[in-house]
Amino acid sequence: MARKIFSIIVLTLLVATQHAHSWGREGHVIVARIAEHHLTDKARDKVQRLLDLEPDRRNRTLEHAAVWPDLIKNPRHPQHKQFAFARPMHSTQ
């Protein structure tokens, strides 16, 4: 009986998460700041090496990386078509 109740609860939570609202820019930035605060020195170096691959110096931040998937969904974004394949991986629906 307990297993059945547990299964129902898990299924309910899985279905409910499909309708969760997106965090928006502010939520992504806050999570990026928290994550950055908790990085070890080794992890911080690795993250910075990845961020340094960004051609535009102004965008070499974890905050920008956190909002980038939302930015490229805009048809006016210069990389919109280039990263069309990635849209389903970061969808609000």
C-alpha positions as CSV (number, residue, x, y, z in Angstrom):
1,M,0.0,0.0,0.0
2,A,2.8,2.4,0.9
3,R,4.5,1.7,-2.4
4,K,1.3,2.6,-4.3
5,I,0.9,5.9,-2.4
6,F,4.5,6.7,-3.1
7,S,4.1,6.0,-6.8
8,I,1.0,8.2,-6.9
9,I,2.8,11.1,-5.2
10,V,5.8,10.8,-7.6
11,L,3.6,10.7,-10.6
12,T,1.7,13.7,-9.4
13,L,4.9,15.7,-8.9
14,L,6.2,14.7,-12.3
15,V,3.0,15.9,-14.0
16,A,2.9,19.1,-11.9
17,T,6.5,20.0,-12.9
18,Q,5.5,20.0,-16.6
19,H,3.4,23.1,-16.0
20,A,5.9,25.0,-13.9
21,H,6.5,28.6,-14.8
22,S,9.9,29.8,-16.0
23,W,12.1,31.7,-13.6
24,G,12.7,34.6,-15.9
25,R,15.9,36.6,-16.1
26,E,16.0,37.6,-12.4
27,G,15.6,34.0,-11.2
28,H,18.3,32.7,-13.5
29,V,20.7,35.5,-12.4
30,I,20.0,34.8,-8.7
31,V,20.7,31.1,-9.1
32,A,23.9,31.9,-11.1
33,R,25.1,34.2,-8.3
34,I,24.4,31.5,-5.6
35,A,26.1,28.8,-7.7
36,E,29.1,31.1,-8.3
37,H,29.4,31.8,-4.6
38,H,29.6,28.0,-3.8
39,L,32.2,27.0,-6.5
40,T,35.5,25.6,-5.3
41,D,38.6,27.3,-6.7
42,K,39.1,24.3,-9.1
43,A,35.5,24.5,-10.3
44,R,35.7,28.3,-10.7
45,D,38.8,28.0,-12.9
46,K,37.1,25.4,-15.1
47,V,33.9,27.5,-15.4
48,Q,36.0,30.6,-16.2
49,R,37.8,28.6,-19.0
50,L,34.5,27.8,-20.5
51,L,33.2,31.3,-20.2
52,D,36.4,32.6,-21.8
53,L,35.3,30.8,-25.0
54,E,32.6,33.5,-25.4
55,P,33.8,36.0,-28.1
56,D,32.2,39.0,-26.5
57,R,34.2,39.9,-23.3
58,R,31.1,41.5,-21.7
59,N,29.3,38.2,-21.8
60,R,31.9,36.1,-20.1
61,T,30.0,35.8,-16.8
62,L,28.0,33.0,-15.2
63,E,25.0,35.3,-15.1
64,H,25.0,35.8,-18.8
65,A,25.4,32.0,-19.3
66,A,22.4,31.4,-17.1
67,V,20.1,33.7,-19.2
68,W,21.6,32.9,-22.6
69,P,19.2,30.0,-23.4
70,D,16.3,32.3,-23.0
71,L,17.9,35.1,-25.0
72,I,18.4,33.0,-28.1
73,K,14.8,32.0,-28.2
74,N,14.0,35.5,-29.4
75,P,13.8,35.6,-33.2
76,R,15.6,38.9,-33.3
77,H,18.7,37.5,-31.4
78,P,21.6,37.1,-33.9
79,Q,22.2,33.5,-32.8
80,H,18.5,32.5,-32.9
81,K,18.8,30.4,-36.1
82,Q,22.2,29.0,-35.3
83,F,21.0,27.5,-32.0
84,A,17.5,26.5,-33.1
85,F,18.4,22.8,-32.3
86,A,18.8,23.7,-28.7
87,R,15.4,25.4,-28.1
88,P,13.5,22.1,-27.2
89,M,16.2,21.6,-24.4
90,H,15.2,24.8,-22.7
91,S,11.5,25.2,-23.3
92,T,8.9,26.7,-21.1
93,Q,6.2,24.4,-22.5
